[in-house]
């Protein structure tokens, strides 16, 4: 099991970025649990979603707002209790907004 905590910066609003684009997360890792939080210093909302995430779709996080995505342990679903982190994407309504994360990988 590996634990990672970090910050994602959406440099350009409207140009979504992938979770596996972070330097400490790669495609070989499988996600068991994650929590995202909009940075308290953000001026506008950030968004979490799939590859189609945009400023009009996805889960909206306001400043210091958080969401947890809890995935079942592999034993509960026939060995498939994890998520490919490349399926998570982020966008923001303003350039330079940040999303903090804490994640547990198998």
LOLUM-849478 format. One record per residue (C-alpha): residue number from 1; residue in one letter; x, y, z. Coordinates in Angstrom, 3 decimals. Example, Ala and Ser with C-alpha at 12.3 -4.5 7.8 and 13.67 -1.06 7.14 Angstrom:
<atoms>
<atom drenti="1" mipa="a" X="12.300" Y="-4.500" Z="7.800"/>
<atom drenti="2" mipa="s" X="13.670" Y="-1.060" Z="7.140"/>
</atoms>
This chain:
<atoms>
<atom drenti="1" mipa="x" X="0.000" Y="0.000" Z="0.000"/>
<atom drenti="2" mipa="x" X="1.244" Y="3.513" Z="-0.868"/>
<atom drenti="3" mipa="x" X="-0.012" Y="6.832" Z="0.472"/>
<atom drenti="4" mipa="x" X="0.318" Y="10.074" Z="-1.461"/>
<atom drenti="5" mipa="x" X="-0.670" Y="13.626" Z="-0.589"/>
<atom drenti="6" mipa="x" X="-0.198" Y="16.560" Z="-2.890"/>
<atom drenti="7" mipa="x" X="-1.560" Y="19.489" Z="-4.821"/>
<atom drenti="8" mipa="x" X="-2.844" Y="19.687" Z="-8.390"/>
<atom drenti="9" mipa="x" X="-2.699" Y="23.035" Z="-10.161"/>
<atom drenti="10" mipa="x" X="-5.009" Y="23.716" Z="-13.103"/>
<atom drenti="11" mipa="x" X="-2.815" Y="26.143" Z="-15.028"/>
<atom drenti="12" mipa="x" X="-5.374" Y="27.013" Z="-17.690"/>
<atom drenti="13" mipa="x" X="-9.114" Y="27.096" Z="-17.102"/>
<atom drenti="14" mipa="x" X="-10.956" Y="24.923" Z="-19.611"/>
<atom drenti="15" mipa="x" X="-7.929" Y="22.658" Z="-20.177"/>
<atom drenti="16" mipa="x" X="-8.538" Y="19.653" Z="-17.943"/>
<atom drenti="17" mipa="x" X="-5.611" Y="17.784" Z="-16.463"/>
<atom drenti="18" mipa="x" X="-5.308" Y="14.108" Z="-15.571"/>
<atom drenti="19" mipa="x" X="-4.588" Y="12.755" Z="-12.083"/>
<atom drenti="20" mipa="x" X="-1.773" Y="10.584" Z="-13.452"/>
<atom drenti="21" mipa="x" X="-0.154" Y="13.756" Z="-14.781"/>
<atom drenti="22" mipa="x" X="1.163" Y="14.401" Z="-11.257"/>
<atom drenti="23" mipa="x" X="4.819" Y="13.484" Z="-10.757"/>
<atom drenti="24" mipa="x" X="4.150" Y="11.077" Z="-7.862"/>
<atom drenti="25" mipa="x" X="1.271" Y="9.149" Z="-9.490"/>
<atom drenti="26" mipa="x" X="1.623" Y="6.783" Z="-12.428"/>
<atom drenti="27" mipa="x" X="-0.518" Y="4.361" Z="-14.426"/>
<atom drenti="28" mipa="x" X="0.805" Y="1.307" Z="-12.549"/>
<atom drenti="29" mipa="x" X="-0.841" Y="2.485" Z="-9.319"/>
<atom drenti="30" mipa="x" X="-4.386" Y="1.421" Z="-8.439"/>
<atom drenti="31" mipa="x" X="-6.462" Y="3.790" Z="-6.315"/>
<atom drenti="32" mipa="x" X="-8.250" Y="2.413" Z="-3.230"/>
<atom drenti="33" mipa="x" X="-9.377" Y="5.680" Z="-1.609"/>
<atom drenti="34" mipa="x" X="-8.992" Y="9.392" Z="-2.305"/>
<atom drenti="35" mipa="x" X="-10.162" Y="12.724" Z="-0.963"/>
<atom drenti="36" mipa="x" X="-9.979" Y="15.982" Z="-2.911"/>
<atom drenti="37" mipa="x" X="-10.245" Y="19.489" Z="-1.463"/>
<atom drenti="38" mipa="x" X="-10.511" Y="22.855" Z="-3.158"/>
<atom drenti="39" mipa="x" X="-7.598" Y="24.973" Z="-1.890"/>
<atom drenti="40" mipa="x" X="-8.754" Y="27.645" Z="0.612"/>
<atom drenti="41" mipa="x" X="-6.986" Y="30.351" Z="-1.430"/>
<atom drenti="42" mipa="x" X="-8.855" Y="29.567" Z="-4.668"/>
<atom drenti="43" mipa="x" X="-10.953" Y="32.399" Z="-6.027"/>
<atom drenti="44" mipa="x" X="-13.480" Y="30.152" Z="-7.801"/>
<atom drenti="45" mipa="x" X="-14.636" Y="26.541" Z="-8.105"/>
<atom drenti="46" mipa="x" X="-12.571" Y="23.549" Z="-9.207"/>
<atom drenti="47" mipa="x" X="-14.042" Y="20.387" Z="-10.721"/>
<atom drenti="48" mipa="x" X="-13.349" Y="16.649" Z="-10.402"/>
<atom drenti="49" mipa="x" X="-14.678" Y="14.171" Z="-12.945"/>
<atom drenti="50" mipa="x" X="-13.879" Y="11.848" Z="-15.806"/>
<atom drenti="51" mipa="x" X="-12.229" Y="12.729" Z="-19.120"/>
<atom drenti="52" mipa="x" X="-15.239" Y="14.945" Z="-19.987"/>
<atom drenti="53" mipa="x" X="-14.849" Y="17.164" Z="-16.902"/>
<atom drenti="54" mipa="x" X="-15.220" Y="20.882" Z="-17.575"/>
<atom drenti="55" mipa="x" X="-16.329" Y="24.041" Z="-15.813"/>
<atom drenti="56" mipa="x" X="-19.892" Y="22.935" Z="-16.635"/>
<atom drenti="57" mipa="x" X="-19.635" Y="19.275" Z="-15.559"/>
<atom drenti="58" mipa="x" X="-18.048" Y="17.208" Z="-12.830"/>
<atom drenti="59" mipa="x" X="-18.132" Y="17.528" Z="-9.071"/>
<atom drenti="60" mipa="x" X="-17.741" Y="21.179" Z="-8.109"/>
<atom drenti="61" mipa="x" X="-15.518" Y="22.008" Z="-5.136"/>
<atom drenti="62" mipa="x" X="-15.618" Y="25.466" Z="-3.604"/>
<atom drenti="63" mipa="x" X="-12.785" Y="26.929" Z="-1.506"/>
<atom drenti="64" mipa="x" X="-11.889" Y="24.484" Z="1.275"/>
<atom drenti="65" mipa="x" X="-14.735" Y="22.167" Z="0.202"/>
<atom drenti="66" mipa="x" X="-13.899" Y="18.478" Z="0.047"/>
<atom drenti="67" mipa="x" X="-15.195" Y="15.265" Z="-1.467"/>
<atom drenti="68" mipa="x" X="-14.172" Y="11.734" Z="-0.687"/>
<atom drenti="69" mipa="x" X="-14.426" Y="8.908" Z="-3.156"/>
<atom drenti="70" mipa="x" X="-14.336" Y="5.648" Z="-1.243"/>
<atom drenti="71" mipa="x" X="-13.810" Y="2.476" Z="-3.219"/>
<atom drenti="72" mipa="x" X="-14.508" Y="-1.014" Z="-1.833"/>
<atom drenti="73" mipa="x" X="-11.617" Y="-3.251" Z="-0.901"/>
<atom drenti="74" mipa="x" X="-10.788" Y="-5.807" Z="-3.571"/>
<atom drenti="75" mipa="x" X="-12.186" Y="-8.717" Z="-1.516"/>
<atom drenti="76" mipa="x" X="-15.672" Y="-7.182" Z="-1.683"/>
<atom drenti="77" mipa="x" X="-15.932" Y="-7.140" Z="-5.461"/>
<atom drenti="78" mipa="x" X="-14.149" Y="-10.230" Z="-6.683"/>
<atom drenti="79" mipa="x" X="-10.658" Y="-8.755" Z="-6.828"/>
<atom drenti="80" mipa="x" X="-11.636" Y="-5.509" Z="-8.586"/>
<atom drenti="81" mipa="x" X="-11.799" Y="-3.045" Z="-5.688"/>
<atom drenti="82" mipa="x" X="-9.597" Y="-0.346" Z="-7.127"/>
<atom drenti="83" mipa="x" X="-9.653" Y="2.395" Z="-9.745"/>
<atom drenti="84" mipa="x" X="-7.211" Y="3.398" Z="-12.441"/>
<atom drenti="85" mipa="x" X="-6.187" Y="6.935" Z="-11.386"/>
<atom drenti="86" mipa="x" X="-5.936" Y="7.970" Z="-15.036"/>
<atom drenti="87" mipa="x" X="-9.759" Y="7.994" Z="-15.109"/>
<atom drenti="88" mipa="x" X="-9.849" Y="11.091" Z="-12.836"/>
<atom drenti="89" mipa="x" X="-9.536" Y="14.570" Z="-14.358"/>
<atom drenti="90" mipa="x" X="-9.666" Y="18.156" Z="-13.048"/>
<atom drenti="91" mipa="x" X="-10.628" Y="21.594" Z="-14.352"/>
<atom drenti="92" mipa="x" X="-11.187" Y="25.040" Z="-12.851"/>
<atom drenti="93" mipa="x" X="-13.103" Y="28.225" Z="-13.610"/>
<atom drenti="94" mipa="x" X="-9.990" Y="30.382" Z="-13.092"/>
<atom drenti="95" mipa="x" X="-6.367" Y="29.866" Z="-14.173"/>
<atom drenti="96" mipa="x" X="-4.014" Y="28.622" Z="-11.458"/>
<atom drenti="97" mipa="x" X="-6.601" Y="27.156" Z="-9.079"/>
<atom drenti="98" mipa="x" X="-5.494" Y="24.241" Z="-6.900"/>
<atom drenti="99" mipa="x" X="-6.899" Y="20.931" Z="-5.663"/>
<atom drenti="100" mipa="x" X="-5.328" Y="19.195" Z="-2.662"/>
<atom drenti="101" mipa="x" X="-5.485" Y="15.406" Z="-2.466"/>
<atom drenti="102" mipa="x" X="-4.804" Y="12.545" Z="-0.081"/>
<atom drenti="103" mipa="x" X="-4.842" Y="9.106" Z="-1.684"/>
<atom drenti="104" mipa="x" X="-4.235" Y="5.480" Z="-0.788"/>
<atom drenti="105" mipa="x" X="-3.026" Y="3.164" Z="-3.549"/>
<atom drenti="106" mipa="x" X="-2.517" Y="-0.595" Z="-3.571"/>
</atoms>
